[in-house]
Amino acid sequence: MKKAEVNSDKAYERLKILYDISKYLTGFESIEITFPKILTCASETFPLLTVVLIEHWEEKPHTVVWHSSKATEEQMLEAITHARDVYSYMSGATQSQSADIHKNMTSKTVLPRNAKTQNFGTNKKQNYIVLPLIIYNLPPLGALQLEGGSALDETDLEFVSALADLVSVALDRFYKTKREKELRDSLQNKVENLENERELREAFVSLLTHDLRTPLSVILGSAQFILRKPDDLKSNQKFAEKIVKHVNRVGQMITNLLDANRIHSGEKLPLKLESVNMCSLIEDTVAELGTIHGDRFVIQCPDSAELFCDPNGIRRIIENLCNNAIKYGSPNTPVTLKVKQEVENLQISVHNFGDAISTEDQKSLFDQFRRTQSALGGTHKGWGIGLTLVRGVAEAHGGSVAVESNKNSGTVFTVTLPKNANLPGDNKSEG
């Protein structure tokens, strides 16, 4: 058979193989799934020792290598280095970008067993064909390198060139589709979050209105009594005390709301720092809570526990966590407060038994206006800002708050605070 006829038959065979490859690439699933299939097709006419794909469609360049089972580790490393050097040159990469390509992780996969291979000798540069992956005359977004077992000719270059064009189109379409899906999902999530936030705000405003009505009614009634009977000094003293008490209650509501909005907008809460004995602070706070909730609290605290902090802020943390434990914990078990000293930090934990907080609810537990599904379905009402304030006060001190919850051991909130708060100037006010 004449050489021209052989070349013609080879070209026709390769056209058929490229057609089969194009069908795989039309339904491109991923590099890891689709490429072994197309390389199996390619090996029917192009016995492969190594294949190196460098793609840079996303933030970091990604290198993937496929190789014959007969390829040595040295041959693979040489192929990877060669492909990266050529791609760096093709793409005009800066020195730092080129270094990024070279240090990037490489996954190596053996070509499928049914891929045709042959015995290969020592690697030679003329055994490589490296072509850029280009779309619309833009800078190269990758490179495809195929290595054969002998010197490659112009017909091999034409085949790899056609293969590189098909791969470029398939990867471009794949990543565009992926980005569009991510964008759609992101927009959908944002819309859902905005809708949820709108509903939460409406519920919050309704609850706030209800909660403000009670103290305002007491204030108004007390003031009217004083106006009607200005000479009744004994009764007026009692009603004046009621007015002061409920004005303070309204003031605290407003302070909580303003602080929650500060936290939501990323601001740090202002603090007045001083050295505090934590045991005394916790005992005083719990004693006040005990007048409302009874003898439900157990305190475990070393006498030497000292903290440089804002005592009012820490008091708010303890009050919110204890009230939360009483509201949603088991009514017949104690609420335990523990203080643990570490080298640089101090931990305050509040534990209660009762229904566990789901993993899903834990993700948004400290967000403004968020309440767990069980809390929303329960009888206890709340604004959904208590845990937001706990997180905000902890972070203002340079600390953090975490939660662990399961049905066997109950729920524990742990606040970790540095022993000496080192704070930026705008939220640090030493008392």
MOCORPE-V227256 format. One line per field, one symbol per residue. phi: phi as a letter, one per 20 degrees, with the letter a starting at -180 (. if undefined). psi: psi as a letter, one per 40 degrees, with the letter a starting at -180 (. if undefined). A space follows every 10 residues. Layout:
phi=???
psi=???
//
This chain:
phi=.fgfffffff ffffffffff ffffffdgea ffeefgffff ffffccgdeb ccddccfdgd fcdccdbffe feffffffff fffffffgfg emffffffff ffeffcedcf fgfeffcbfd effcgfeecc cfeccllfgg dqbccdceeb gedfffffff fffffffgff fgffffffff ffffffffff ffffffffff ffffffffgf ffffffffff ffffffffcf eeffffffff fffffeffff gfgfffffff ffffeneeff cdebfcefff ffffffffff fedneddcdc bfgefdbebe ffffffgfgf fffffffdef fdcfdddcdc edfdccddcc dbeqffefgf fffdfeffme cfffffeeef eaemcgfffg ffffffendb ccccbbfedn ccecddcffc fddfgfcdcf e
psi=hidddddddd dddddddddd ddddddfhdi dddddddddd ddedeghhdi hhhhifdadi ihhhhiiiee hidddddddd dddddddddd efiidddddd ddeiihhhhh iidehhiihi aiiideeihh iihihfeiih eaihhhhaei hiaddddddd dddddddddd dddddddddd dddddddddd dddddddddd dddddddddd dddddddddd ddddddddgd egdddddddd dddddddddd dddddddddd ddddeeiiii ihiihhhddd dddddddddd ddeagehhhh hhdehihhih dddddddddd dddddddeih eeiihhhihh hadeihhhih iiiahihidd dddedeiheh iiddddeaeh iiefeddddd ddddddeeai iiihhiddea hhhhhhhidh hgiideehgh .
//
